[in-house]
Amino acid sequence: METIQIDILNPKAKKLLRNLADLNLIKINKTKNKSDFSDFLQKLRSKSSDEITLDEITDEVEKVRSSRYEK
């Protein structure tokens, strides 16, 4: 199976695609927009009660780098 992404420029093309799907020649999958991911991140961030400081971020980055380069 091959997957491709298309941009529909003419509404008639959408109807043609639906007809192909009805004939079981293709399957139409709905994809999430990039904004959905952004909304998800915003929701995760809103649940956090603590603000992360720049020092905490720097410490975490340094830990990951040191563990990566130890190998």
Secondary structure, 3 states (H helix, E strand, C coil): CCCCCCCCCCHHHHHHHHHHHHCCCCCCCCCCCHHHHHHHHHHHHHHCCCCCCHHHHHHHHHHHHHHHHHC
